[in-house]
Amino acid sequence: MLLIIDNQSSFIKKFKRDFLSEQNFKYVFLDHNEPIPLSIKKEEVKGVILSGGKGTPYDPLNLITNFIVLMNFDVPILGFCLGHEIIAVANMGRIKKLFEHQIKKEEITITELDDPIFKGLNKSKLYFTRSHGYYVDKLPQNFIEIGESNICKNEIIRRKEKSIYGFQAHPEVSGEDGILIIKNFLKICGFKI
């Protein structure tokens, strides 16, 4: 099962309609302030996606489900935008406010093209949709940067010993390249795509 924590992202809803609904594996959406039901067995969860959304990990929003998942599930995790920032903050990184809110497509340079999440990509420059006002300023000690942009040095990050990835932008709504990356993540989780 794929567990998706929806932090009130319109992008993740579009991704559910356009991509997930066509897949043959089980997935469950939970709202960011919804407790994890007892019916979700920990051993059945093969991967987790933390969506984007409004606010920051420091705001008084109830984002606790994101942090509970990060602390209690030893599975591959993929975070988009706010999910990316939550991953960084939960691992003792730091985010900062950008000089202006970003709503556009941005060129991203992949710096670790041999990472399994980029398998089959065959190019180091991508254009991803972005909509955010913060960025990961200080990378957690146990993470590395695997993609950068002119806006964010830590555009794409990965935990060193685990398959935990964060994307500041939104590959889930950025066309074929973004979907290829998500398919690679799902394969890392063990799903047949």
C-alpha positions in Angstrom: 0.0 0.0 0.0 1.1 3.6 -0.8 0.2 6.1 2.0 -0.3 9.7 0.9 -0.5 12.5 3.4 -2.4 15.3 1.8 -1.3 18.7 3.2 -4.2 20.4 1.3 -2.5 20.4 -2.1 -4.5 20.9 -5.2 -1.5 19.3 -7.1 -1.8 16.0 -5.2 -5.5 15.8 -6.0 -4.8 16.3 -9.7 -2.0 13.6 -9.4 -4.6 11.2 -7.8 -7.1 11.8 -10.7 -4.5 11.7 -13.5 -2.1 9.1 -12.4 -2.9 7.1 -9.2 -6.4 6.2 -10.3 -4.9 4.3 -13.3 -2.6 2.2 -11.1 -3.2 -1.4 -9.9 -1.9 -1.0 -6.4 -3.7 0.0 -3.2 -3.2 3.6 -2.0 -4.7 5.5 0.9 -5.1 9.3 1.2 -5.0 10.8 4.7 -5.6 14.4 5.5 -2.6 16.2 7.3 -4.5 16.4 10.6 -6.1 13.0 10.4 -4.8 10.3 12.7 -3.5 7.1 11.1 -6.4 4.6 11.4 -5.7 1.3 13.1 -6.9 -0.4 9.9 -3.7 0.7 8.2 -1.2 -2.0 9.2 2.3 -0.7 9.4 3.7 -3.8 7.6 1.4 -3.2 4.7 2.7 0.3 3.9 5.5 0.1 1.3 6.0 3.8 0.7 4.8 7.3 1.7 4.2 10.5 -0.2 4.0 13.8 1.7 2.3 16.4 -0.5 2.8 20.1 -0.8 0.4 22.6 0.8 0.1 25.9 2.5 2.2 27.1 5.4 5.5 25.8 6.8 6.5 23.1 9.2 6.8 25.8 11.8 3.3 27.2 11.4 0.6 26.2 13.9 -1.1 24.0 11.3 -1.7 20.5 12.4 0.9 18.7 10.4 1.5 16.1 13.0 0.6 13.1 10.8 3.6 14.0 8.6 6.0 13.9 11.5 4.4 10.7 12.9 4.9 8.9 9.6 8.6 10.1 9.4 9.3 8.8 12.9 7.5 5.5 12.7 7.6 4.1 9.1 10.8 2.6 7.9 9.9 2.8 4.2 10.8 4.9 1.2 9.3 8.5 1.6 8.9 11.2 -1.1 8.1 14.8 -0.2 6.9 17.5 -2.5 7.2 21.2 -1.6 5.9 21.5 2.0 6.5 17.7 2.3 10.2 18.4 1.3 10.4 21.1 4.0 8.8 18.9 6.6 11.4 16.1 5.9 14.2 18.7 6.3 12.9 20.2 9.5 12.1 16.7 11.0 15.7 15.8 10.5 17.1 19.0 12.1 17.5 21.0 8.9 16.2 24.6 8.5 14.0 26.4 6.1 13.9 30.1 5.3 11.5 32.5 3.5 12.3 33.3 -0.1 12.6 36.9 -1.2 9.3 36.4 -3.1 6.8 33.6 -3.6 7.6 31.4 -6.6 4.9 30.4 -9.0 6.4 29.3 -12.3 8.4 26.5 -14.0 12.0 26.5 -13.0 15.1 24.9 -14.5 16.5 22.3 -12.1 19.9 20.7 -12.5 20.3 17.1 -11.3 23.7 16.8 -9.6 23.5 13.0 -8.9 22.1 11.6 -12.1 23.1 8.1 -11.1 20.7 8.1 -8.2 18.0 5.4 -8.7 15.2 8.0 -8.6 16.5 9.4 -11.8 16.8 6.1 -13.7 16.1 6.5 -17.4 16.1 10.2 -17.3 19.2 10.7 -19.4 19.4 14.4 -18.9 20.6 16.7 -16.1 18.3 19.7 -16.8 14.6 19.6 -16.0 11.8 22.1 -15.8 9.4 21.6 -12.9 6.4 23.5 -11.7 6.9 25.3 -8.4 4.6 27.2 -6.0 6.4 28.0 -2.7 7.6 30.8 -0.5 10.2 28.9 1.5 13.3 26.8 0.8 15.6 24.4 2.6 18.5 26.6 3.8 20.3 24.2 6.0 20.5 20.6 4.9 20.1 18.0 7.6 23.4 16.3 8.6 22.4 12.9 7.2 21.1 14.2 3.8 22.8 15.2 0.6 21.7 17.5 -2.2 21.0 15.7 -5.5 19.5 18.6 -7.4 19.7 22.4 -7.4 18.2 25.5 -9.0 18.9 29.2 -9.1 16.3 29.6 -6.5 17.2 26.7 -4.2 20.6 25.1 -3.6 18.8 22.2 -1.9 16.2 21.7 -4.6 16.2 17.9 -4.4 17.6 16.1 -1.3 18.0 12.5 -0.3 18.8 10.8 3.0 22.2 9.2 2.8 21.3 5.7 4.1 17.6 5.5 3.2 15.3 6.2 0.3 13.9 9.4 1.7 13.6 12.1 -1.0 12.5 15.7 -0.9 11.6 17.9 -4.0 11.1 21.6 -3.5 9.2 21.7 -6.8 6.3 19.6 -7.9 7.3 16.6 -10.1 3.7 15.2 -9.7 2.4 17.9 -12.1 5.5 18.6 -14.2 4.9 16.3 -17.2 6.7 13.1 -18.3 10.0 13.7 -16.5 8.2 14.2 -13.2 6.1 11.1 -13.7 9.2 9.1 -14.6 10.7 10.1 -11.3 7.6 9.2 -9.4 7.5 5.8 -11.2 11.1 5.2 -10.1 10.2 6.1 -6.5 7.3 3.6 -6.7 9.6 0.9 -8.0 12.0 1.7 -5.1 9.1 1.0 -2.8 8.5 -2.4 -4.5 5.3 -1.5 -6.6 5.0 -3.0 -10.0 4.5 -0.1 -12.5 
